[in-house]
């Protein structure tokens, strides 16, 4: 009986900390419609700040607490709302998710740069105090945490439902323009809600630090538990959020106590919050279609088929030259870049075209790699079977949340990633007892590619084929439906389009593309392990896809190279490892509103170069003079031959132009004074 009481008290303590964090999450979402994925990262940074003030600077505990909760955390919340998340709630959910994921990664990198890895401890509040309750010793820190959670829940409920400020907070998300007409200040109340929310994240992080320690990832990812509690309250009910947090804390405590610590079910204890989150998401009611102003994403321009084939051939030639000039170590990096680029192509389909965000895309690549290695069929049949298995898994992830969109789909992939990390990838039946699994390189039509250079070239061929297929899909009916679903789900629903099964198919196809890349990656490496496909690896993947351009094939190629270079840069300059992630995360924040990313700048540069030098280049091509006219005539006007055609020439000369003297009509062109639209000649004299 005493053990049950002990684990109940421990569960109430952890649940109270979850309740505090989840309350801040609900507050920011309720008032701004922005789900802050980085909520736990803010709590982690503030916990490090509290340690710095209290332990490193030697401040009294109460003063450090006041400075963090009353100055630093509210100031950070005001800054983030004012300069980062302002207006995100009115746009597509995918944009706000990407921006907050950027904050997530950027804050982890910033913490690593400011506070390099080292053992640190934060003593609990009133460490010497405590009481005996039924034979169980309850520390003063646990009592304070439980009491603070109740105070926070009551204060927030009173704020939102019994004060004018709370009414203004709720009105700011429903209709900020109407609130402004009545004398309210939407930006001010939004900043206030973010200031309170970050302060609550800081309080939860400080309360949990004496128990789990100062760790960048544990404190950050622990907020998944807060996600689960907030989802139980449907992101709007503080009482239900409080109940969900307490229930989750007790459930997790008893899972640690009574579930087996060894065997295939050992990971079940660590995934209780993720299972709780997934079950709550599945039980959510039908999501309502968002109506109002359409805020679509301007996609990158689609290249012509000829241009696509030309760039694909150019890439193959470039990689072929690299295979001759590089050693195996460098070629492994090129193959890794191709893998990342193919996974990013799956994000182009899912996020760039479909408007949905996956927070575990590299997990699907891990499913494909694991299936490829387990099938032990190093040929095209085995590779496509592995991709099909990953596609089925992706469809199954989306199937339980068939009625939901946007945020809930993204969080379901997050829960799936945690489940795969703890329950599958780290289990003995997956990668074996030593944590690695051997995989053979792919053979195509009986030809084995044992050399690293040849295999990398095969991977590049697959990337080019996937890219061309994706562009063909985008030009067709399915591509237009995808863009319509992304830009205005309400309009698609009005037209009678059933987007539910289409969405499941989209998730499945995207996961299959990632699984294909994972299978090729397994053959490239020869051995794969659970560490290659951790959940956290999916977040930099998503961010670099957005930074480089998640709406274009060019962005996927650039992102693959960039993600490959990240560990190279970190290994060469370990002291800059945290700074690299900070730059990546905050770069995604800066470019999150423009999903075309750096690729858009490349396209713009190409257009500017064409305007500046295009005429000179075209003028330098061979010319086809008309009879009776000399090419040296300075008064002549060069006209591209193709522009004179009302119909095709029997024997066109590529790149040729007509030289027409100034003042004379161009054959085949309209002369407004003499010809009508129906009288355009369709013949050009030789």
Number of C-alpha atoms within 10 A of each C-alpha: 7 11 11 13 14 19 21 17 22 19 22 25 27 25 30 32 30 32 36 31 32 33 32 30 32 29 29 28 21 24 27 30 21 27 22 26 24 26 29 32 31 28 26 33 27 26 29 24 24 28 24 17 19 19 17 10 11 11 15 11 16 10 13 20 21 12 16 21 23 14 13 18 27 24 19 18 22 21 16 17 22 16 10 18 20 17 15 20 17 16 18 21 21 23 25 27 25 26 28 24 27 32 27 26 25 27 27 23 24 21 21 21 18 13 15 12 12 8 8 12 14 20 15 17 18 11 10 9 10 14 12 9 12 11 12 15 12 18 17 17 22 22 17 15 23 21 13 19 25 14 13 19 19 13 12 18 18 12 15 19 12 12 12 11 16 19 15 22 30 22 21 25 20 15 11 19 14 13 18 15 9 9 8 18 16 23 19 16 21 27 26 20 28 31 26 25 28 32 28 29 33 33 26 30 32 29 25 27 21 15 14 13 18 24 17 21 13 15 24 23 19 19 27 23 29 31 29 29 35 32 26 26 22 18 23 19 17 26 17 18 28 26 18 25 32 24 17 27 29 20 21 24 24 18 18 16 14 9 13 14 14 8 9 14 14 17 22 19 21 17 22 21 26 23 18 22 27 24 17 18 22 19 13 15 11 12 13 11 14 12 10 9 9 15 12 15 20 13 17 20 11 15 14 12 12 9 11 17 15 11 15 19 14 12 17 17 13 12 21 16 13 17 21 11 11 13 12 12 9 15 23 19 16 25 27 24 25 29 31 28 31 32 31 34 32 27 31 26 27 25 24 28 25 23 25 24 26 28 26 29 28 29 33 33 33 31 28 34 31 26 25 32 26 16 15 13 19 20 19 14 14 19 28 18 21 29 30 21 22 31 27 18 20 28 23 15 21 25 20 17 23 20 18 21 22 17 17 20 25 20 24 25 23 24 27 23 25 24 22 24 23 19 20 18 25 21 20 15 11 19 21 14 11 8 16 16 19 16 25 20 23 26 19 13 8 9 9 14 16 14 12 20 25 17 23 28 25 19 24 24 18 18 24 23 14 17 24 17 11 18 20 16 15 18 13 10 10 13 18 14 18 22 20 18 22 24 21 19 20 18 16 17 13 8 9 9 14 10 18 16 14 16 22 21 18 23 29 27 22 27 35 30 26 33 38 30 33 33 31 30 29 27 23 25 16 13 15 23 21 22 14 14 24 21 22 19 16 21 22 21 24 26 27 26 35 35 30 28 31 34 32 30 29 23 28 30 25 21 31 27 20 19 20 19 16 15 14 12 13 16 12 10 11 13 13 16 20 23 21 20 24 24 17 23 29 25 20 30 26 16 21 26 19 20 29 27 25 21 25 21 13 14 15 12 12 12 13 12 11 13 11 11 12 13 10 11 10 16 16 10 12 12 20 17 17 15 9 6 12 13 18 9 12 9 12 17 17 20 18 17 21 17 13 20 17 15 12 12 14 6 6 10 13 11 15 19 23 21 24 21 18 13 9 9 11 19 21 18 15 16 13 8 6 7 12 10 9 6 10 15 16 14 14 15 6 8
